[in-house]
Each structure stands twice: as structure tokens, then as C-alpha cells.
Amino acid sequence: MDNNNKRQLRGYFEFSKKYPSVRGTVYEIGESKKRRKKEIRNRILSAVLVFAAVILALIVFFFCRDLSRKPIPQDLTHGNSTAVSAENIGQIKAIFIENSLLEDDTELEKKLNGAKENGFNSVMLDFKDEDGNLLFPSTVAVQSSLNGKIQITQSIIEHFKSEGFTVIARIYCFKDSVAPQRTGAYVYEDENLSSPWFDAPAALSGRVWLNPADVRAVNYLLSVIGEAVSFGADCIYLQGVEFPVSSENPPVFTEDDASLSRNFVLLNFVEQAAVRAGSCPVILGFSFEGIEGNDEKWGGTLFDSAAAGCSPEIPVSENYAKYVGDMWTVLNDRAKNNFSTLKCIPTVKDTPENENFYKELNENGAQSYIIIP
């Protein structure tokens, strides 16, 4: 036999490369090391792909599940006045209705027609004014006199809703010169809690306040909120959630104000108010300085609370509509950056001298607002 034959035995060569080992998983003949590495890489890649597919499937599953459970946002459109909720409260465009208009049908209809023409979907009424008067029927505090104010009746509420408006009940909270006498929840001028505090001298019509640190004041306000919801309010606007301040005559709230956490007291009140209001969303109104906060009034800031919306009052400035639009964007971006679902709905001073003011608000990006006189 000629041992110098250079011809390769291709059949045997191919066979040797593909011949499996005893375990049937790796190659022991031919290119075993190279193929073993390749096979390991393929297995790792396959495992990674399977793992990624499982994770992706789980993400899709949970996303679809959460999406199916999420309420469908409703538009606050005319003819559906009770559609307001925590999910769509950011669509509110409200105009304040003065109490005196409730007995003037002609002027009231003129106001409502103008509101419709300018795209408003909500009206705000004082259910409890800054003097402490309850302007709707209440079992919490039966008042023999409303001090010249008009009482809100069920027919008035039904009229607004029949016109397609959401009804927002504005409730002044601790700024109340009526309830302290009824509840005993005074702010005091001394640490012995013996003498009520007044926010101004008697000659200047100084008034007492409800004490935010007194549980009796909190319970009273929570009862008022509950009654307003039962009476037909679609949304609650809390005004005056703050401690009174005076540099000349500092008010006293407890026997040891040094240990009083004002921010905790107020945030806790807002949380309880939101619970009492139930499905009726709560908007927290405050002055412009409340955005950054004040240690005496709020013990910090109430910008992000348990309320569904916050409504800082934007001060009048040059090119006011643009300023409001810019602030709307800044405030709502701030809420998003805080990983909050809070909606910012600015309270805006009306400018009757500018006939195009509402149009300019929309053009400058203000998607929601509450107009007050």
C-alpha cells in the first residue's frame, strides 16, 4: 500500500467532527474544544433570551392588568357636571359666583352664559365664608342669621348642574370668627389658654380664629365638609388652612407651642378632609407664598398634600395671562418631579378690563384655573 497518498478521507473527516461523545453533549473527536466553546456560548445566549422573554412577558402582563383597572378619564363637559374626579380634576376651569347673584336671576344667567362661551366647566360658591357663616342648610351649626347673605338651596345646586357645571364648594377653614364661640376651640393670647386671641384690636374689628391644633376645630370642619358633599357639592375647595400670624401679638395654640409641629397638624387635617370628602376631590387653596412655604403659617409648605389638587393664588402682574400660563407649567412639572399625581390648578384674579383674558390664558398654556373677583 502506498503510504504517501495525500488524499484526505473527507467522509471519515466529516464523520469524526460530528461524532458525539458518550454523554451526547460535547465533541471528543476533531474540533471538540472549539465546538464546546461555541455550544456553551449558544446555551448562555439561549438562556439569556428566554429570561428576557419571560421578563418582557411579565411587564406586558402587569401593564395590561393595571391599564384595565385604571378608570377611564372623563371630560368635564357641559351636560355631565358630576364627572369631576381625582383623575380628571386637572381639567377644571371654574369661575366664582358671588353670593349676591343667587337672588338675581337675570345677572346669574348672564354670568353663566358668559362662562359657557369662555369654556368654563365649573362654578365655585362660598359654602362657608371667611366670617364663618355656613351658607347652606346644616345640622352642624344652625344659624338664625346669615348676616345678609343668601342661603344656597338644593334648587340652586340643581340649576347649576342642569346647566352643565360642576359645583365647587369653597370652605374657609380656620379663619372663622363664629365657630370658636360654639366649639370652644379658640386661639389664645397666653400660655395659660385663658384669654382668646384677636387678629386685630377690637376697634379695628379684630376677630377670633378656630385653633388648628384643637381637635374640636378639626372635627367641626370635617363635619361641615361631609355635609357639603352630601348636599351636592362635586368638589371641595379648602381656603385658609393655616395658622394665624401676628408679630405684635403672637397667638398661642397649645400649652407648649415649642413642640408643636404646624406642618404635621395641617397636613393631617387635609388628609382627614380628603377621607371625609370620599369620592368628592379636594383642592387646597393658599396664597402664593405657600408654594415655597412659611414656618409660622404652615410650618413649611402645603404644596404636596393629600388633596387631589393645589391652587396657589397667582398675584396680578404685567402680562398676567402669560405669567399664569408659565406658572401652570412650572407648578405641574414640579409635581411630576416629586413623583406626585397632584394637579396644580391656579387661582387667578379676574381682569374685567381685558376682554380677551380667558382666551389669552388658554393660548399661554394654562389648561386649568379658578377665576375669583
C-alpha positions, 0 to 999 in steps of 0.5 A, spaced: 500 500 500 502 506 498 503 510 504 504 517 501 497 518 498 495 525 500 488 524 499 484 526 505 478 521 507 473 527 507 467 522 509 471 519 515 473 527 516 466 529 516 464 523 520 469 524 526 467 532 527 460 530 528 461 524 532 458 525 539 461 523 545 458 518 550 454 523 554 451 526 547 453 533 549 460 535 547 465 533 541 471 528 543 473 527 536 476 533 531 474 540 533 471 538 540 474 544 544 472 549 539 465 546 538 464 546 546 466 553 546 461 555 541 455 550 544 456 553 551 456 560 548 449 558 544 446 555 551 448 562 555 445 566 549 439 561 549 438 562 556 439 569 556 433 570 551 428 566 554 429 570 561 428 576 557 422 573 554 419 571 560 421 578 563 418 582 557 412 577 558 411 579 565 411 587 564 406 586 558 402 582 563 402 587 569 401 593 564 395 590 561 392 588 568 393 595 571 391 599 564 384 595 565 383 597 572 385 604 571 378 608 570 377 611 564 378 619 564 372 623 563 371 630 560 368 635 564 363 637 559 357 641 559 351 636 560 355 631 565 357 636 571 358 630 576 364 627 572 369 631 576 374 626 579 381 625 582 383 623 575 380 628 571 380 634 576 386 637 572 381 639 567 377 644 571 376 651 569 371 654 574 369 661 575 366 664 582 359 666 583 358 671 588 353 670 593 349 676 591 347 673 584 343 667 587 337 672 588 338 675 581 336 671 576 337 675 570 345 677 572 346 669 574 344 667 567 348 672 564 354 670 568 353 663 566 352 664 559 358 668 559 362 662 562 359 657 557 362 661 551 369 662 555 369 654 556 368 654 563 366 647 566 365 649 573 362 654 578 365 655 585 360 658 591 362 660 598 359 654 602 362 657 608 365 664 608 371 667 611 366 670 617 364 663 618 357 663 616 355 656 613 351 658 607 347 652 606 342 648 610 346 644 616 345 640 622 352 642 624 351 649 626 344 652 625 344 659 624 338 664 625 342 669 621 346 669 615 348 676 616 345 678 609 347 673 605 343 668 601 342 661 603 344 656 597 338 651 596 338 644 593 334 648 587 340 652 586 345 646 586 340 643 581 340 649 576 347 649 576 348 642 574 342 642 569 346 647 566 352 643 565 357 645 571 360 642 576 359 645 583 365 647 587 364 648 594 369 653 597 370 652 605 374 657 609 377 653 614 380 656 620 379 663 619 372 663 622 370 668 627 363 664 629 365 657 630 370 658 636 364 661 640 360 654 639 366 649 639 370 652 644 376 651 640 379 658 640 386 661 639 389 664 645 393 670 647 397 666 653 400 660 655 395 659 660 389 658 654 385 663 658 384 669 654 382 668 646 386 671 641 384 677 636 387 678 629 386 685 630 384 690 636 377 690 637 376 697 634 379 695 628 374 689 628 379 684 630 376 677 630 377 670 633 380 664 629 378 656 630 385 653 633 388 648 628 391 644 633 384 643 637 381 637 635 374 640 636 376 645 630 378 639 626 372 635 627 367 641 626 370 642 619 370 635 617 363 635 619 361 641 615 365 638 609 361 631 609 355 635 609 357 639 603 358 633 599 352 630 601 348 636 599 351 636 592 357 639 592 362 635 586 368 638 589 371 641 595 375 647 595 379 648 602 381 656 603 385 658 609 388 652 612 393 655 616 395 658 622 394 665 624 400 670 624 401 676 628 408 679 630 405 684 635 401 679 638 403 672 637 397 667 638 398 661 642 395 654 640 397 649 645 400 649 652 407 648 649 407 651 642 415 649 642 413 642 640 408 643 636 409 641 629 404 646 624 406 642 618 404 635 621 397 638 624 395 641 617 397 636 613 393 631 617 387 635 617 387 635 609 388 628 609 382 627 614 378 632 609 380 628 603 377 621 607 371 625 609 370 628 602 370 620 599 369 620 592 368 628 592 376 631 590 379 636 594 383 642 592 387 646 597 387 653 596 393 658 599 396 664 597 402 664 593 407 664 598 405 657 600 408 654 594 415 655 597 412 655 604 412 659 611 414 656 618 409 660 622 403 659 617 404 652 615 410 650 618 413 649 611 409 648 605 402 645 603 404 644 596 404 636 596 398 634 600 393 629 600 388 633 596 387 631 589 389 638 587 393 645 589 391 652 587 396 657 589 393 664 588 397 667 582 398 675 584 396 680 578 402 682 574 404 685 567 402 680 562 398 676 567 395 671 562 402 669 560 405 669 567 399 664 569 400 660 563 408 659 565 406 658 572 401 652 570 407 649 567 412 650 572 407 648 578 405 641 574 412 639 572 414 640 579 409 635 581 411 630 576 418 631 579 416 629 586 413 623 583 406 626 585 399 625 581 397 632 584 394 637 579 396 644 580 390 648 578 391 656 579 387 661 582 387 667 578 384 674 579 379 676 574 381 682 569 374 685 567 378 690 563 381 685 558 376 682 554 380 677 551 383 674 558 380 667 558 382 666 551 389 669 552 390 664 558 388 658 554 393 660 548 399 661 554 398 654 556 394 654 562 389 648 561 386 649 568 384 655 573 379 658 578 377 665 576 375 669 583 373 677 583 
